[in-house]
Amino acid sequence: MITGAGTGIGKDSALALAKRGHKVIATTETEEQSLSLQKEIKSHNLDIVVFKLDITNEQDRKKIEEHDLDVLINNAGIGESGSLAEIDINKVRHNFEVNVFSAFEISQLALKKMLKREQGTIVFVSSLAGRITMPFLGPYCMTKFALSAGAEALRAEIHKVRKNVHVCLIEPGGYHTGFNQKNIAKKYMWMNEHSVFYPIIDQIKASEERQFRMIESVTTLNIVKKIVRAAEAKKPGLRYSSPWWQAFGTQVLRMFGK
């Protein structure tokens, strides 16, 4: 099962796994996304079950109990942007609700059967932004730091009692799926003339656009390969990062105290 499969990396991963012969359950945040994905699946003649599962909705999360999963891929997520000096903390709180709390709530449901069966894998799609921050993306980065920390702790805990139940992390860098643009644009809905940053908004926009033009990969192929590798591995590693040069750059910056 993969959550957040209506668009971007989630959808591409669902299609790739199905093409490799896996029975895939692809869940989406909305009914509209579900219908759209079902139409695409028919054209490919793939074995994919699709339905709406909003991970923030308790009743939706319980749908997972109807399935005996080998692998759960926690891909669903959102982003909030803007300075932590001014952003409405409720926006930050909601970002944590989706990216962290709901991901662990649905994972706990999947783990009940995995632990009883003594086999299974939980995959958390975090981000390289969970290892190094960017200005005005603090709310999103905070959630990914928390998600990565939680996944690493859960992995160590589970291995103390079940050697064949695994937890791992996927860390995408910049990919041109539209997610980054949607995320960075959110702050301009409220960061208006009352903001202390208003005099430099044009500079911020230009800097962000330039940065994402430089780093975004036009295809999700490499990160999808990492997700497939993690899902199929008998003993997955802790981290799978891509593109390699962004992962390497992140490591270097952290070595120098960033």
N, C-alpha and C positions, 0 to 999 in steps of 0.2 A: 504494500500500500504506500502510495505517495500522496502527501497533502499538498495543496497549492499547485495542482497540476493543470490549472486552467490556462496558464500563460508561461512564457519564458522557459527558464531552466527546468522547472517542474514538468511542464508539458513535453519538452524535448526528451527528458529522462524517461518519462512514462512510455513514449513511443519507442525509444531505443531499447528499453528492457523488454518490451513486448516483441519487438523484432528479433530479439535473441531467444525467443521461445518461452519467456516467463509469463505466467498469468499475473496480470497487473490490475490492481484496483487504483484507479486514478480519481482522487476527490478534488472538488473545486469549492471555492468560497461561495459562489452564487449558482442559481439554477441556470441563468443565462450562459455562464461559462460552461456548465455541464452540457447543455444542449449543443453549444458550439463544438466542444471536444468530441461529442458523440458523432457529429456529422463528419468530422475529420477522420475519426477512427474507421468509419464505414468505408471511406475511400481507400484506406490502407489494408482493410480486411484483417485487423489485428484483434487478439484476444485481450480486450481491456474492458473491465467493468467500470462504469463512470457514475458517480452520483455526488450530490452536494454534501459537503461536510465542512461547515464553518467551525474551526477548531475552538473558537471562543464560546460556542453554544454547547451547553452541557448535554442536551438531548442529541445533538449532532455527534458529539464525541462518543456517545454510547453506541453508535452504529458500528464502531470498531469491534465491539464484543460479539458481533455476528460472524466474525471472520477469525480463522486460525492462521495468523500471519507468520511467515518465515522472516520477513524484513519489513520494518516500518521506516519510511524515509520522511522525516519531519522537514518539509521544504517550505510550507506556508509561512509567510512573513510579510511585514509591512515596514515602512520607514517613516520617521519624522525628522525634520530638519529645523535648524534655527539655533540661535545662541541660547545656551543654558542660563544666561543672565536674564532672559526675557520670556522664554517660551512658557506657555501655560503648562504647568506640571501635569495636568490631566492628560495632555497629549503624550507626554513621556510615559505616564502611567499606562495608557492604552497601548503604547508601543511595547512595553514590557508584558502586558497582558497577552498580546498576540504572540510575540516572538519567543518569550521565555515561559511564562506560567502555563499557557495553553499547550505548548509543545511538550512540557513535562507531564501535564495532566493526561494527555492522550497517550504518552509513552508509558505511564504507569498502568493504563488499561491494557496495552499490548503486552507489557512485561508479565502480567499475571499468568497468561498462558505460556509465554516463552520460558519463564522460570519453572513452571510445572512440567513442561515438556523437556526442559533442560537443553533448549536450542533456540537460536534466533538472533537477530541483529537489529539494533536501533541506530539509525543514522540521523544525525542532526546537521542540517545545512546552516552553518554559521557564515563566516565571512572573514577575509583578511582584515576587514574593518573591526574584527573582534580581537585583533592583535596590535593594531596601530590606528590611532584616531585621525580624523580630518576636521578642520575648523567648520563649524556650523552643521556638522553631522553628528554631534555629540549624542543626541538622544538615540539614534540608530546604533552608533558604535557601542554605547553602554549596554544595549540589549545583547549585542553579539559577544561582547566580552563576558557577560553573565552566562549566556548560553554555552559558550565554549568551556567556561569554568565548571558549570554544572555537569556537562557531558563528560568531562575528564574525571570529575569526582565520581559520577555514577559508574563509569567504566571500571574504576578501581574497586568500588564497592561490590559490584556484581561479580567480578573475578574472584572475590574471596569465597563465594558460595557456588558459583556456576561457571565452569571453565568454557562452556560452549554457548554462552549467551554474551553477546558482544555489543559494545557501544563505540561509535566512531564519529568523527567530525569531517564535514566537507567545508572547505574554505575557498569560495570563489573570490577572485579579484573583480576587476571591472569587466562587465559584459554588456554589450549593447542590446538589452532586451526592453528598454524603456523604463525599467524600474528606477534607475539612478536619476533620470530626468524628472520623473514624477516625484521622487523623494525630495530633491533639492528645490523643486518649485513650490513645495508646500509652505515653506517659510514666508514666501512673498505674499501669501494670502493674509498674513497678520503683521508682518514686519514692515509697517507703514511709516508715515512721517513722524509718528510718535516714538519710533525706535531710535536708540542712540547710534545704530548702525546705518540709519537711513542715508546719511550723506555719502556713504561709500557703497551703497547697494549696487550701483553699476559696476564698480570694481569687483565686488564679490561675484556677481553674475558672470562677468568676463573671465575671471580666474577659474571658476568652476567649469564653465563651458570648455575652456582651453584644456584644463586638466583631464576631463573625461574624454575629450577628443583624443588625447594622447594615450590614455591607458585602456580604453574600452576595446575589447576584442569583438569583432563583427559576428563571430559564430560561437555558439555554446558548445561546440564539438568536444573541446578538451575537457571542460568541467563535467560534461555528461559522461565521458569516458571514466572519469574518476568516480562518479556516482555508481556507474555500472560495476566498476572494479570493487568498490566497497561493498555493494549489495551482494556480489557473487563470492566474495572471499570467505574461506572457511574460518580464517583468523584475521579479520581486518585490522590494519594499523590504527593508531589514534587519529592521525590527520592526513587528509588528502587535499592538497592545495593546487590551484591553477588560476591563471597562467603561471608557468614556472618562473618567469623573470620577475613577476610581481611578488611571488612567494619568496624568491631569493632576496629581492630588494627589501621586503619586510623583515626578513631575518637579519640582514645587514644593519638596517636602521635600529632594530632592537639591540643588537650587539653594541652599538655605539650610544646606547642609553635613551633612544627615542621611545 
